[in-house]
Amino acid sequence: MKEISLCLLMTLCFSISAFCQLEPVSWTVNTEVSDEEVTITYTAAIDDGWYVYSQYLESDLGPIATSINLDTEGVTPIGKIEEIGDKKEGYDKLFEMNIAKYAKELSLVQKIKRTEGLTNIKGYIEFMTCDNNRCLPPTEVDFDVEIK
């Protein structure tokens, strides 16, 4: 009986460890700087079969919407953040509601007013990713981009 319990415990630990190491989305952050503004592009590379959700979801009852959260004081965004990618809209069986999500790649383009003394912008991206059968917990990815 001890052998069976130990085997089950080891299997459970391995399963949890493998699930926690699953990272189907990776982010990069790039900037373009002009005299008057900074354009920040946050790009998610999404593994096949996985999705990242839009910033603009109709309900809080489904997946966590992707968000850009700036921690640098004195930063003034210009307009809304633009989403670019392979957008899938419609009924989602996993959440049983209509949603917007992205496959393969998602770029979020944000414009910031350039001000004197602005040398870097810090913050984090919060997102949730799912495949057709499961979801990973919401994740925060820190960024710190230099403004030259």
Contacts in CASP RR format, 6 or more apart in sequence:
PFRMAT RR
TARGET T0000
AUTHOR 0000-0000-0000
METHOD contacts of the structure
MODEL  1
MKEISLCLLMTLCFSISAFCQLEPVSWTVNTEVSDEEVTITYTAAIDDGW
YVYSQYLESDLGPIATSINLDTEGVTPIGKIEEIGDKKEGYDKLFEMNIA
KYAKELSLVQKIKRTEGLTNIKGYIEFMTCDNNRCLPPTEVDFDVEIK
22 136 0 8 1.000
24 46 0 8 1.000
24 47 0 8 1.000
24 49 0 8 1.000
24 50 0 8 1.000
24 129 0 8 1.000
24 131 0 8 1.000
24 136 0 8 1.000
25 44 0 8 1.000
25 45 0 8 1.000
25 46 0 8 1.000
25 47 0 8 1.000
25 50 0 8 1.000
25 52 0 8 1.000
25 127 0 8 1.000
25 129 0 8 1.000
25 139 0 8 1.000
26 44 0 8 1.000
26 45 0 8 1.000
27 42 0 8 1.000
27 43 0 8 1.000
27 44 0 8 1.000
27 45 0 8 1.000
27 125 0 8 1.000
27 141 0 8 1.000
27 143 0 8 1.000
28 42 0 8 1.000
28 43 0 8 1.000
28 45 0 8 1.000
29 40 0 8 1.000
29 41 0 8 1.000
29 42 0 8 1.000
29 43 0 8 1.000
29 143 0 8 1.000
29 145 0 8 1.000
30 40 0 8 1.000
30 41 0 8 1.000
30 43 0 8 1.000
30 145 0 8 1.000
31 38 0 8 1.000
31 39 0 8 1.000
31 40 0 8 1.000
31 41 0 8 1.000
31 121 0 8 1.000
31 145 0 8 1.000
31 146 0 8 1.000
31 147 0 8 1.000
32 38 0 8 1.000
32 39 0 8 1.000
32 41 0 8 1.000
33 39 0 8 1.000
33 114 0 8 1.000
33 147 0 8 1.000
33 148 0 8 1.000
34 114 0 8 1.000
35 114 0 8 1.000
36 113 0 8 1.000
36 114 0 8 1.000
37 78 0 8 1.000
37 111 0 8 1.000
37 112 0 8 1.000
37 113 0 8 1.000
37 114 0 8 1.000
38 111 0 8 1.000
38 112 0 8 1.000
38 114 0 8 1.000
38 118 0 8 1.000
38 121 0 8 1.000
38 147 0 8 1.000
39 109 0 8 1.000
39 110 0 8 1.000
39 111 0 8 1.000
39 112 0 8 1.000
40 109 0 8 1.000
40 110 0 8 1.000
40 111 0 8 1.000
40 112 0 8 1.000
40 121 0 8 1.000
40 145 0 8 1.000
41 107 0 8 1.000
41 108 0 8 1.000
41 109 0 8 1.000
41 110 0 8 1.000
42 68 0 8 1.000
42 107 0 8 1.000
42 108 0 8 1.000
42 110 0 8 1.000
42 125 0 8 1.000
42 143 0 8 1.000
43 105 0 8 1.000
43 106 0 8 1.000
43 107 0 8 1.000
43 108 0 8 1.000
44 52 0 8 1.000
44 102 0 8 1.000
44 105 0 8 1.000
44 106 0 8 1.000
44 107 0 8 1.000
44 127 0 8 1.000
45 104 0 8 1.000
45 105 0 8 1.000
46 52 0 8 1.000
46 102 0 8 1.000
46 103 0 8 1.000
46 104 0 8 1.000
46 105 0 8 1.000
46 106 0 8 1.000
46 129 0 8 1.000
48 104 0 8 1.000
49 103 0 8 1.000
49 131 0 8 1.000
49 132 0 8 1.000
50 103 0 8 1.000
50 129 0 8 1.000
50 130 0 8 1.000
50 131 0 8 1.000
51 88 0 8 1.000
51 101 0 8 1.000
51 102 0 8 1.000
51 103 0 8 1.000
51 129 0 8 1.000
51 130 0 8 1.000
51 131 0 8 1.000
52 66 0 8 1.000
52 101 0 8 1.000
52 102 0 8 1.000
52 106 0 8 1.000
52 127 0 8 1.000
52 128 0 8 1.000
52 129 0 8 1.000
53 63 0 8 1.000
53 64 0 8 1.000
53 65 0 8 1.000
53 66 0 8 1.000
53 99 0 8 1.000
53 100 0 8 1.000
53 101 0 8 1.000
53 102 0 8 1.000
53 127 0 8 1.000
53 128 0 8 1.000
54 65 0 8 1.000
54 66 0 8 1.000
54 83 0 8 1.000
54 87 0 8 1.000
54 99 0 8 1.000
54 100 0 8 1.000
54 101 0 8 1.000
54 102 0 8 1.000
55 65 0 8 1.000
55 66 0 8 1.000
55 67 0 8 1.000
55 68 0 8 1.000
55 81 0 8 1.000
55 83 0 8 1.000
55 108 0 8 1.000
56 65 0 8 1.000
56 83 0 8 1.000
56 100 0 8 1.000
57 63 0 8 1.000
57 65 0 8 1.000
57 99 0 8 1.000
57 100 0 8 1.000
58 98 0 8 1.000
58 99 0 8 1.000
59 97 0 8 1.000
61 97 0 8 1.000
62 95 0 8 1.000
62 97 0 8 1.000
62 99 0 8 1.000
63 95 0 8 1.000
63 99 0 8 1.000
63 101 0 8 1.000
63 128 0 8 1.000
63 130 0 8 1.000
63 135 0 8 1.000
64 126 0 8 1.000
64 127 0 8 1.000
64 128 0 8 1.000
64 138 0 8 1.000
66 106 0 8 1.000
66 108 0 8 1.000
66 125 0 8 1.000
66 126 0 8 1.000
66 127 0 8 1.000
66 128 0 8 1.000
67 125 0 8 1.000
67 126 0 8 1.000
67 127 0 8 1.000
68 81 0 8 1.000
68 108 0 8 1.000
68 110 0 8 1.000
68 123 0 8 1.000
68 125 0 8 1.000
69 123 0 8 1.000
69 124 0 8 1.000
69 125 0 8 1.000
69 126 0 8 1.000
70 77 0 8 1.000
70 121 0 8 1.000
70 122 0 8 1.000
70 123 0 8 1.000
71 122 0 8 1.000
71 123 0 8 1.000
71 124 0 8 1.000
72 118 0 8 1.000
72 120 0 8 1.000
72 121 0 8 1.000
72 122 0 8 1.000
72 123 0 8 1.000
74 115 0 8 1.000
74 118 0 8 1.000
75 112 0 8 1.000
75 113 0 8 1.000
75 118 0 8 1.000
75 121 0 8 1.000
76 112 0 8 1.000
76 113 0 8 1.000
76 115 0 8 1.000
77 110 0 8 1.000
77 111 0 8 1.000
77 112 0 8 1.000
77 113 0 8 1.000
78 111 0 8 1.000
78 112 0 8 1.000
78 113 0 8 1.000
79 111 0 8 1.000
81 108 0 8 1.000
81 109 0 8 1.000
81 110 0 8 1.000
82 108 0 8 1.000
82 109 0 8 1.000
82 110 0 8 1.000
83 102 0 8 1.000
83 106 0 8 1.000
83 107 0 8 1.000
83 108 0 8 1.000
84 106 0 8 1.000
84 107 0 8 1.000
84 108 0 8 1.000
84 109 0 8 1.000
85 102 0 8 1.000
85 104 0 8 1.000
85 105 0 8 1.000
85 106 0 8 1.000
85 107 0 8 1.000
86 102 0 8 1.000
86 103 0 8 1.000
86 104 0 8 1.000
86 105 0 8 1.000
87 100 0 8 1.000
87 101 0 8 1.000
87 102 0 8 1.000
88 100 0 8 1.000
88 101 0 8 1.000
88 102 0 8 1.000
88 103 0 8 1.000
89 98 0 8 1.000
89 99 0 8 1.000
89 100 0 8 1.000
89 101 0 8 1.000
90 98 0 8 1.000
90 99 0 8 1.000
90 100 0 8 1.000
91 97 0 8 1.000
91 98 0 8 1.000
92 98 0 8 1.000
92 99 0 8 1.000
92 101 0 8 1.000
93 132 0 8 1.000
94 130 0 8 1.000
94 132 0 8 1.000
94 133 0 8 1.000
94 135 0 8 1.000
101 130 0 8 1.000
108 125 0 8 1.000
112 121 0 8 1.000
114 147 0 8 1.000
118 147 0 8 1.000
119 146 0 8 1.000
119 147 0 8 1.000
120 144 0 8 1.000
120 145 0 8 1.000
120 146 0 8 1.000
120 147 0 8 1.000
121 143 0 8 1.000
121 144 0 8 1.000
121 145 0 8 1.000
121 147 0 8 1.000
122 142 0 8 1.000
122 143 0 8 1.000
122 144 0 8 1.000
123 142 0 8 1.000
123 143 0 8 1.000
123 144 0 8 1.000
124 140 0 8 1.000
124 141 0 8 1.000
124 142 0 8 1.000
124 143 0 8 1.000
125 140 0 8 1.000
125 141 0 8 1.000
125 143 0 8 1.000
126 138 0 8 1.000
126 139 0 8 1.000
126 140 0 8 1.000
127 138 0 8 1.000
127 139 0 8 1.000
127 141 0 8 1.000
128 135 0 8 1.000
128 136 0 8 1.000
128 137 0 8 1.000
128 138 0 8 1.000
128 139 0 8 1.000
129 135 0 8 1.000
129 136 0 8 1.000
129 139 0 8 1.000
130 136 0 8 1.000
END
